[in-house]
Amino acid sequence: MKRFRYRCIIKPTVSVIFQTTPKVVLFLATNEKAGRDKFQGILRYMRLHTPWNIHLIENGVGEQQLVNMRAWGVTGIIVARMPESVRLVEHIDVPTVVMDSPALYTTLFPNASFVTSDSETVGKRGAELFLKQEFRSFAYVPDAYEWDWSTLRGQAFQERLAQAGFECRMYDRLSPRERKDWTLDQKRLTRWLLALPKPTAVLAVHDARARQVLETCQLAGLGVPGDIALLGVDNDELLCENTSPTLSSIQPDYEAGGYEAAGLLEQLMRGVLRKPQRRFYGIKGIVVRESSRFAHVIDRRYLRGLEFVRLNVNAAISVPDVARYMGVSRRLAEVLFHKYVGHSILSEIQQVRLVRLKAFLLDTTLPIGQISWQCGYRSETHAKRIFKQQTGLTMSLFRKQSKSSDVASAGGTCPD
């Protein structure tokens, strides 16, 4: 089957001229990054092409419902992985585009068109990342519910590994009780993770599932990435950047998918296309963070030291503190850090503190003195000196320039 990729130009030929602004209902779960990115793609299409009146249904708390879509005058619908939409949409005879989960909607919406994430590429690229890192043991953790995209990602991951001569252990299907109760699922997941060979490279179906795996590893005393190297999908930065260690993730091009879905819907509403279509969108790439580092060749004592720095950088920790936590002499601790990151323990502490300091400057309005204290510096003067040495800017100027850049971006230009 031919797979269509992201296109910025929609064919201008039309057979229907709009007399009024199209009214489109969007069923999007914007509490998820995937839903937000799809929404951005749809909005981008509208900015560049035909403006629509849209009604967004996201099943939020206190959301006002569009009870009668016919009375509202709906002319098109985009549905993105929201099962609750079925009862509202199945009897509305207007052009409909479904994003992802075709198995859920194909029977109910025989005339719908589909724009679907290329799940095979997701699984294949995950396998190739781990193979490049020379892992020898692999596993896959699917979604708690049996979504078609979850199954396809796992199958593609397994097949690519088989091509390279490796087996892939699959986390078993959950019982109805385990699907609904995380505590039951976690008990079984714990036993499964402990039984895996060490180290094992694990692909989790999405970032939320990867975070559950990470939490379970930590409760079970398994090191990540020392025992379990972990890769998620979606690149939801709220999840990936706020775990310890941070999560590596495959990033599907959801925004391109939203753009493609909007363009396809417009062609259907105009009558340029009359038969249901099936199109696919790919991935942007893989964002590699700490959870999938070369775990099989990294000394666990170094990983313990790295974890100690990350967890305690806001305190007045010293190099001897890190060495004691690693369980080695200061000299060996320094040797291990130089081996794996090419610099001293003190440099690592300073780099982690600097990243946190920048985050405080960008994301808060706290006084510089208070930020310095919260980031583990002995004094405001010390923090200012280190910051100037590392960046060439004072903290005040860094904050001012970043805010000016944000204001300019908000005024922005229309994307190509």
Secondary structure, DSSP 8 states (H G I E B T S, - for coil): -------S------S---SS--EEEEEE-TTSHHHHHHHHHHHHHHHHS---EEEEE---TT------HHHHT--EEEEES-GGGHHHHTT--S-EEEES-HHHHTTT-TT-EEEEE-HHHHHHHHHHHHHHTT---EEEE--SS--HHHHHHHHHHHHHHHHTT--EEE-----HHHHH-HHHHHHHHHHHHHHS-SSEEEEESSHHHHHHHHHHHHHHT--TTTTEEEEEES--HHHHTTSSS--EEEEE-HHHHHHHHHHHHHHHHHTS--S--EEEE-EEEEE--GGGS-GGGS-HHHHHHHHHHHHHTTS---HHHHHHHHTS-HHHHHHHHHHHHSS-HHHHHHHHHHHHHHHHHHH----HHHHHHHTT-S-HHHHHHHHHHHHSS-HHHHHHHHHHHHHHHHH-----
